[in-house]
Amino acid sequence: MSEGLLKRYGDYLPLTADTPMLSMGEGDTPLVESRRLGKQFGIGRLFFKLEGCNPSGSFKDRGMVVAVAKAMEAGHTTILCASTGNTSASAAAYGAAAGLETVVLVPAGQIAEGKLSQAVAYGARVIKIDGNFDAALNVARELADSYNISLVNSVNPHRIEGQKTAAFEIIETLGDAPDNLFIPVGNAGNITAYWKGFKEAESDERASRLPQMMGFQAEGSAPIVKGHPIADPQTIASAIRIGNPASWSSALVARDESGGSIDTVSDDEILEAYKLLARMEGIFCEPASAASVAGVIKCSRGGMDFSSSTIVCIITGNGLKDPSVALALASHPLEESSADAQIVAGIVGAQLKQ
Ligand code: F0G
């Protein structure tokens, strides 16, 4: 039985004797070594941390288990979040497991169908906000200030505490921190959490070094890179369509203390990485997750020498979250046949004769 993060990393989390040991088997996700992409782009060792293997299909479950356990401990009966989709799916899942009411605010028409269907299936109240994610988060913060509910967005410090455990797992698997960590950046909670985790592990000598943090925003939603909020953020990677990240300043700290960078990748670069990951590695992620790999490819093409580097890319969410993008990018049209082996053989053609 998977023990979950509260048991496994309780010593590093803000637990008390009264914190319920909630678990849905989150964490302990695979760190898979690249078979082809690493070689193609001249990288010493390239790994993918498959956070889509968490119970609700994204990295959000790591922070959510801590935030929801603390909400239960505080005696709250309702949790609330704003979300581009994954936080709402995770909150709804853990809210259901904990027997709490879950209310989620999502930007109308801007979240992927898989994520919306999760929140609905888990029984959350879903309120579509006429505005973008940033507007929905403002509403959520205002409600949390006025009512006796737990806000479970990453502005809740318990979320960051839970999410930092992914850095611990990477160190345990590799034996030390990698040279570089490539990660998508939206509301900037995750890059903040990883940096906290790596620093804590280094300061109590579980790691001998710190990685450079390499964050990537989508070009049309890159407030941190541009240096100002974006009023109308755009990108195919709807999970990171965010114009005014809540953890902006701590993302800058992670970048600067680690000697890393936060840069942009275009939607075309994101989709190229998304296709390469699926077709060369067998890893199906959602578009936002591919921003980490798009970042590696961009740096490598730009002349950075990674030939003796160990690199980890965070694959933040499962591809099934956003199936419409996969279908739109199909490399051949879907074909049809009657139920007749001869006819199917004729359609498949040369590949059957090898
Ligand atoms: N990747 C995925 C799949 C995400 O869902 C998110 C954020 C990120 C990357 C970026 O992480 O916000 O910590 O910088 N999704 C949030 C949500 C905003 O509401 O689900 P971040």
Residues whose N, C-alpha, C, O or C-beta is under 5 A from the ligand:
A	BS01	F0G	A82 S83 T84 G85 N86 T87 S88 P184 V185 G186 N187 A188 G189 N190 I191 A239 A288 S289 T316 G317
